[in-house]
Amino acid sequence: MAGLLADQLSYSLSLAGQKMKERRRTIPPKLKLVSATISDAIDEARRIKELSIQEEVLVEWTK
């Protein structure tokens, strides 16, 4: 009995995962644009952070 319930739960979770994947593919164009803009901003923030760290290292190194 427990095995059957586990199988049913596993199947349900599998279906839920498939539905999530389908929804990701059908994101409205405006939302895709916003998502891409946010991703670009995050990447830019990472670059700025890395450059700031490099600048701090250079300042300390030249002392």
Distance bins in CASP14 RR format, pairs under 12 A and 6 or more apart:
PFRMAT RR
TARGET T0000
AUTHOR 0000-0000-0000
RMODE 2
METHOD distances of the structure
MODEL  1
1 7 0 0 0 0 0 1 0 0 0 0 0
1 8 0 0 0 0 0 1 0 0 0 0 0
2 8 0 0 0 0 0 1 0 0 0 0 0
2 9 0 0 0 0 0 1 0 0 0 0 0
3 9 0 0 0 0 1 0 0 0 0 0 0
3 10 0 0 0 0 1 0 0 0 0 0 0
3 11 0 0 0 0 0 1 0 0 0 0 0
4 10 0 0 0 0 0 1 0 0 0 0 0
4 11 0 0 0 0 0 1 0 0 0 0 0
5 11 0 0 0 0 0 1 0 0 0 0 0
5 12 0 0 0 0 0 1 0 0 0 0 0
6 12 0 0 0 0 0 1 0 0 0 0 0
6 13 0 0 0 0 0 1 0 0 0 0 0
7 13 0 0 0 0 0 1 0 0 0 0 0
7 14 0 0 0 0 0 1 0 0 0 0 0
8 14 0 0 0 0 0 1 0 0 0 0 0
8 15 0 0 0 0 0 1 0 0 0 0 0
9 15 0 0 0 0 0 1 0 0 0 0 0
9 16 0 0 0 0 0 1 0 0 0 0 0
10 16 0 0 0 0 0 1 0 0 0 0 0
10 17 0 0 0 0 0 1 0 0 0 0 0
11 17 0 0 0 0 0 1 0 0 0 0 0
11 18 0 0 0 0 0 1 0 0 0 0 0
12 18 0 0 0 0 0 1 0 0 0 0 0
12 19 0 0 0 0 0 1 0 0 0 0 0
13 19 0 0 0 0 0 1 0 0 0 0 0
13 20 0 0 0 0 0 1 0 0 0 0 0
14 20 0 0 0 0 0 1 0 0 0 0 0
14 21 0 0 0 0 0 1 0 0 0 0 0
15 21 0 0 0 0 0 1 0 0 0 0 0
15 22 0 0 0 0 0 1 0 0 0 0 0
16 22 0 0 0 0 0 1 0 0 0 0 0
16 23 0 0 0 0 0 1 0 0 0 0 0
17 23 0 0 0 0 1 0 0 0 0 0 0
17 24 0 0 0 0 1 0 0 0 0 0 0
18 24 0 0 0 0 0 1 0 0 0 0 0
18 25 0 0 0 0 0 1 0 0 0 0 0
19 25 0 0 0 0 0 1 0 0 0 0 0
19 26 0 0 0 0 0 1 0 0 0 0 0
20 26 0 0 0 0 0 1 0 0 0 0 0
20 27 0 0 0 0 0 1 0 0 0 0 0
21 27 0 0 0 0 0 1 0 0 0 0 0
23 31 0 0 0 0 0 1 0 0 0 0 0
24 31 0 0 0 0 0 1 0 0 0 0 0
24 32 0 0 0 0 0 1 0 0 0 0 0
24 35 0 0 0 0 0 1 0 0 0 0 0
25 32 0 0 0 0 0 1 0 0 0 0 0
26 32 0 0 0 0 0 1 0 0 0 0 0
27 33 0 0 0 0 1 0 0 0 0 0 0
27 34 0 0 0 0 1 0 0 0 0 0 0
27 35 1 0 0 1 0 0 0 0 0 0 0
27 36 0 0 0 0 0 1 0 0 0 0 0
28 34 0 0 0 0 1 0 0 0 0 0 0
28 35 0 0 0 0 0 1 0 0 0 0 0
29 35 0 0 0 0 0 1 0 0 0 0 0
29 36 0 0 0 0 0 1 0 0 0 0 0
30 36 0 0 0 0 0 1 0 0 0 0 0
30 37 0 0 0 0 0 1 0 0 0 0 0
31 37 0 0 0 0 0 1 0 0 0 0 0
31 38 0 0 0 0 0 1 0 0 0 0 0
32 38 0 0 0 0 0 1 0 0 0 0 0
32 39 0 0 0 0 0 1 0 0 0 0 0
33 39 0 0 0 0 0 1 0 0 0 0 0
33 40 0 0 0 0 0 1 0 0 0 0 0
34 40 0 0 0 0 0 1 0 0 0 0 0
34 41 0 0 0 0 0 1 0 0 0 0 0
35 41 0 0 0 0 0 1 0 0 0 0 0
35 42 0 0 0 0 0 1 0 0 0 0 0
36 42 0 0 0 0 0 1 0 0 0 0 0
36 43 0 0 0 0 0 1 0 0 0 0 0
37 43 0 0 0 0 0 1 0 0 0 0 0
37 44 0 0 0 0 0 1 0 0 0 0 0
38 44 0 0 0 0 0 1 0 0 0 0 0
38 45 0 0 0 0 0 1 0 0 0 0 0
39 45 0 0 0 0 0 1 0 0 0 0 0
39 46 0 0 0 0 0 1 0 0 0 0 0
40 46 0 0 0 0 0 1 0 0 0 0 0
40 47 0 0 0 0 0 1 0 0 0 0 0
41 47 0 0 0 0 0 1 0 0 0 0 0
41 48 0 0 0 0 0 1 0 0 0 0 0
42 48 0 0 0 0 0 1 0 0 0 0 0
42 49 0 0 0 0 0 1 0 0 0 0 0
43 49 0 0 0 0 0 1 0 0 0 0 0
43 50 0 0 0 0 0 1 0 0 0 0 0
44 50 0 0 0 0 0 1 0 0 0 0 0
44 51 0 0 0 0 0 1 0 0 0 0 0
45 51 0 0 0 0 0 1 0 0 0 0 0
45 52 0 0 0 0 0 1 0 0 0 0 0
46 52 0 0 0 0 0 1 0 0 0 0 0
46 53 0 0 0 0 0 1 0 0 0 0 0
47 53 0 0 0 0 0 1 0 0 0 0 0
47 54 0 0 0 0 0 1 0 0 0 0 0
48 54 0 0 0 0 0 1 0 0 0 0 0
48 55 0 0 0 0 0 1 0 0 0 0 0
49 55 0 0 0 0 0 1 0 0 0 0 0
49 56 0 0 0 0 0 1 0 0 0 0 0
50 56 0 0 0 0 0 1 0 0 0 0 0
50 57 0 0 0 0 0 1 0 0 0 0 0
51 57 0 0 0 0 0 1 0 0 0 0 0
51 58 0 0 0 0 0 1 0 0 0 0 0
52 58 0 0 0 0 0 1 0 0 0 0 0
52 59 0 0 0 0 0 1 0 0 0 0 0
53 59 0 0 0 0 0 1 0 0 0 0 0
53 60 0 0 0 0 0 1 0 0 0 0 0
54 60 0 0 0 0 0 1 0 0 0 0 0
54 61 0 0 0 0 0 1 0 0 0 0 0
55 61 0 0 0 0 0 1 0 0 0 0 0
55 62 0 0 0 0 0 1 0 0 0 0 0
56 62 0 0 0 0 0 1 0 0 0 0 0
56 63 0 0 0 0 0 1 0 0 0 0 0
57 63 0 0 0 0 0 1 0 0 0 0 0
END
